[in-house]
């Protein structure tokens, strides 16, 4: 009597609930093992700890995919080569390649799949960069009134953006914040700088200078 789909079959079917197609290696767990160091001469027999797939798990997942494909529960394409490039799979960075599985009736499109992984990789790299830059920024001191204490460089950056947008004819607080979001300056700092520029009259002078230059 059948006990139903096994561990790897369930993992494949569960992943296909959210993805039309994916490389089978995505569902394989990583294990820390000592492997030969590829950067050292072979005669040194130097070993390093790496995260690797276990061969028996990889073969078990492939067998499970073949069984599901035989029952027409998935589509499957084994005509793929491994790649040396690391891609972001949504859970981790890993090399992809080999077997592609898809929902039944879906035409497997390896180019669309590569584009999907590439976009995910770029987004993850951008997110990591933003996180590192946010961590490297000095803490912003806050006065007793709750308004950030601005540094001259921050005030100058906001003033420069006001002048730039004034010459383009698009000056609103929201637009300034949107344009400066890529500079990794907190929104509270931008708003405090705008308030300070307006209170000191500098904002009005910048606007007048921009109109004169136009």
LORO-848922 format. One record per residue (C-alpha): residue in one letter; x, z, y. Coordinates in nm, 2 decimals, padded with zeros to 4 digits, m for minus. Layout:
% LORO-848922
VOTI resn      x      z      y
VOTI    a      X      Z      Y
...
This chain:
% LORO-848922
VOTI resn      x      z      y
VOTI    x  00.00  00.00  00.00
VOTI    x  00.14 m00.10  00.34
VOTI    x  00.24  00.18  00.58
VOTI    x  00.19 m00.05  00.88
VOTI    x  00.46 m00.18  01.12
VOTI    x  00.79  00.00  01.11
VOTI    x  01.00  00.14  01.39
VOTI    x  01.15 m00.19  01.51
VOTI    x  00.83 m00.39  01.48
VOTI    x  00.65 m00.13  01.69
VOTI    x  00.93 m00.14  01.95
VOTI    x  00.90 m00.52  01.97
VOTI    x  00.52 m00.52  02.00
VOTI    x  00.52 m00.24  02.26
VOTI    x  00.78 m00.43  02.48
VOTI    x  00.56 m00.74  02.46
VOTI    x  00.27 m00.55  02.61
VOTI    x  00.46 m00.56  02.94
VOTI    x  00.69 m00.86  02.90
VOTI    x  00.60 m01.22  02.79
VOTI    x  00.95 m01.27  02.65
VOTI    x  01.28 m01.08  02.62
VOTI    x  01.61 m01.07  02.44
VOTI    x  01.58 m00.86  02.13
VOTI    x  01.89 m00.66  02.22
VOTI    x  01.69 m00.49  02.49
VOTI    x  01.53 m00.26  02.24
VOTI    x  01.85 m00.16  02.07
VOTI    x  01.98  00.19  02.15
VOTI    x  02.34  00.24  02.26
VOTI    x  02.58  00.47  02.08
VOTI    x  02.91  00.62  02.21
VOTI    x  03.18  00.53  01.96
VOTI    x  03.56  00.48  01.97
VOTI    x  03.65  00.11  01.96
VOTI    x  03.98 m00.08  01.99
VOTI    x  04.09 m00.11  02.36
VOTI    x  04.06 m00.48  02.44
VOTI    x  04.31 m00.44  02.73
VOTI    x  04.59 m00.29  02.52
VOTI    x  04.82 m00.47  02.27
VOTI    x  04.68 m00.46  01.92
VOTI    x  05.00 m00.30  01.78
VOTI    x  04.94  00.01  01.99
VOTI    x  04.61  00.07  01.80
VOTI    x  04.47  00.23  02.12
VOTI    x  04.11  00.32  02.10
VOTI    x  03.86  00.40  02.38
VOTI    x  03.51  00.54  02.39
VOTI    x  03.25  00.27  02.46
VOTI    x  02.87  00.24  02.43
VOTI    x  02.80 m00.01  02.16
VOTI    x  02.52 m00.14  01.93
VOTI    x  02.53 m00.04  01.57
VOTI    x  02.53 m00.34  01.35
VOTI    x  02.28 m00.21  01.10
VOTI    x  02.03 m00.14  01.37
VOTI    x  02.08 m00.49  01.52
VOTI    x  02.01 m00.64  01.18
VOTI    x  01.71 m00.42  01.12
VOTI    x  01.56 m00.53  01.45
VOTI    x  01.62 m00.90  01.36
VOTI    x  01.46 m00.85  01.02
VOTI    x  01.16 m00.69  01.19
VOTI    x  01.13 m00.98  01.44
VOTI    x  01.14 m01.23  01.15
VOTI    x  00.86 m01.04  00.97
VOTI    x  00.64 m01.04  01.28
VOTI    x  00.71 m01.41  01.34
VOTI    x  00.61 m01.49  00.98
VOTI    x  00.28 m01.32  01.04
VOTI    x  00.24 m01.51  01.37
VOTI    x  00.23 m01.19  01.57
VOTI    x  00.52 m01.30  01.79
VOTI    x  00.71 m01.62  01.88
VOTI    x  01.08 m01.62  01.81
VOTI    x  01.39 m01.83  01.91
VOTI    x  01.72 m01.76  01.74
VOTI    x  01.91 m02.06  01.89
VOTI    x  02.09 m01.86  02.16
VOTI    x  02.45 m01.77  02.23
VOTI    x  02.58 m01.44  02.36
VOTI    x  02.69 m01.40  02.72
VOTI    x  02.97 m01.20  02.86
VOTI    x  02.78 m01.12  03.18
VOTI    x  02.61 m00.79  03.22
VOTI    x  02.24 m00.80  03.33
VOTI    x  02.00 m00.53  03.44
VOTI    x  01.72 m00.51  03.18
VOTI    x  01.50 m00.26  03.38
VOTI    x  01.65  00.03  03.19
VOTI    x  02.03 m00.03  03.18
VOTI    x  02.31 m00.28  03.23
VOTI    x  02.40 m00.47  02.91
VOTI    x  02.51 m00.80  02.78
VOTI    x  02.23 m01.02  02.67
VOTI    x  02.19 m01.31  02.43
VOTI    x  02.10 m01.39  02.07
VOTI    x  01.74 m01.37  01.96
VOTI    x  01.45 m01.42  02.21
VOTI    x  01.11 m01.30  02.12
VOTI    x  00.78 m01.37  02.30
VOTI    x  00.41 m01.32  02.28
VOTI    x  00.23 m01.55  02.03
VOTI    x  00.15 m01.89  02.19
VOTI    x  00.41 m01.85  02.47
VOTI    x  00.66 m02.13  02.50
VOTI    x  01.00 m01.96  02.52
VOTI    x  01.18 m02.05  02.84
VOTI    x  01.53 m01.93  02.84
VOTI    x  01.60 m02.05  03.20
VOTI    x  01.30 m01.85  03.34
VOTI    x  01.42 m01.55  03.14
VOTI    x  01.78 m01.58  03.28
VOTI    x  01.64 m01.60  03.63
VOTI    x  01.42 m01.29  03.57
VOTI    x  01.73 m01.09  03.46
VOTI    x  01.94 m01.23  03.74
VOTI    x  01.68 m01.12  04.00
VOTI    x  01.65 m00.78  03.84
VOTI    x  02.03 m00.74  03.85
VOTI    x  02.05 m00.84  04.21
VOTI    x  01.78 m00.59  04.31
VOTI    x  01.94 m00.31  04.11
VOTI    x  02.28 m00.38  04.28
VOTI    x  02.11 m00.38  04.62
VOTI    x  01.94 m00.05  04.54
VOTI    x  02.27  00.10  04.42
VOTI    x  02.45 m00.01  04.74
VOTI    x  02.18  00.15  04.95
VOTI    x  02.19  00.47  04.76
VOTI    x  02.57  00.49  04.79
VOTI    x  02.56  00.42  05.16
VOTI    x  02.28  00.67  05.22
VOTI    x  02.50  00.93  05.04
VOTI    x  02.80  00.84  05.25
VOTI    x  02.62  00.88  05.58
VOTI    x  02.70  01.20  05.77
VOTI    x  02.41  01.45  05.80
VOTI    x  02.20  01.42  06.11
VOTI    x  02.18  01.74  06.30
VOTI    x  01.84  01.84  06.43
VOTI    x  01.78  02.04  06.74
VOTI    x  01.53  02.33  06.76
VOTI    x  01.27  02.09  06.89
VOTI    x  01.29  01.89  06.57
VOTI    x  01.44  01.58  06.74
VOTI    x  01.76  01.44  06.58
VOTI    x  02.08  01.49  06.78
VOTI    x  02.19  01.13  06.83
VOTI    x  02.55  01.01  06.82
VOTI    x  02.66  00.76  07.09
VOTI    x  02.71  00.48  06.83
VOTI    x  02.35  00.53  06.71
VOTI    x  02.21  00.52  07.06
VOTI    x  02.42  00.21  07.14
VOTI    x  02.31  00.03  06.82
VOTI    x  01.94  00.08  06.91
VOTI    x  02.01 m00.03  07.27
VOTI    x  02.18 m00.34  07.15
VOTI    x  01.89 m00.43  06.92
VOTI    x  01.64 m00.38  07.21
VOTI    x  01.84 m00.62  07.42
VOTI    x  01.86 m00.87  07.14
VOTI    x  01.49 m00.87  07.07
VOTI    x  01.41 m00.87  07.44
VOTI    x  01.59 m01.20  07.48
VOTI    x  01.40 m01.33  07.18
VOTI    x  01.07 m01.21  07.33
VOTI    x  00.97 m00.98  07.04
VOTI    x  01.00 m00.62  07.15
VOTI    x  00.79 m00.35  06.98
VOTI    x  00.89 m00.02  06.83
VOTI    x  00.77 m00.14  06.49
VOTI    x  00.97 m00.46  06.51
VOTI    x  01.28 m00.28  06.62
VOTI    x  01.25 m00.05  06.32
VOTI    x  01.19 m00.34  06.08
VOTI    x  01.50 m00.53  06.21
VOTI    x  01.72 m00.22  06.19
VOTI    x  01.61 m00.12  05.84
VOTI    x  01.89 m00.32  05.69
VOTI    x  02.15 m00.12  05.89
VOTI    x  02.07  00.19  05.70
VOTI    x  01.98  00.40  06.01
VOTI    x  01.70  00.64  05.94
VOTI    x  01.37  00.56  06.10
VOTI    x  01.36  00.91  06.27
VOTI    x  01.69  00.83  06.44
VOTI    x  01.57  00.49  06.56
VOTI    x  01.25  00.65  06.71
VOTI    x  01.45  00.93  06.87
VOTI    x  01.69  00.68  07.02
VOTI    x  01.39  00.47  07.16
VOTI    x  01.24  00.79  07.31
VOTI    x  01.57  00.88  07.47
VOTI    x  01.62  00.53  07.61
VOTI    x  01.27  00.53  07.76
VOTI    x  01.30  00.88  07.90
VOTI    x  01.64  00.80  08.07
VOTI    x  01.51  00.46  08.21
VOTI    x  01.77  00.27  08.01
VOTI    x  01.50  00.10  07.81
VOTI    x  01.34 m00.04  08.12
VOTI    x  01.68 m00.16  08.26
VOTI    x  01.76 m00.34  07.94
VOTI    x  01.43 m00.52  07.95
VOTI    x  01.48 m00.62  08.31
VOTI    x  01.83 m00.75  08.24
VOTI    x  01.71 m00.95  07.94
VOTI    x  01.43 m01.11  08.16
VOTI    x  01.69 m01.20  08.43
VOTI    x  01.92 m01.35  08.17
VOTI    x  01.63 m01.55  08.02
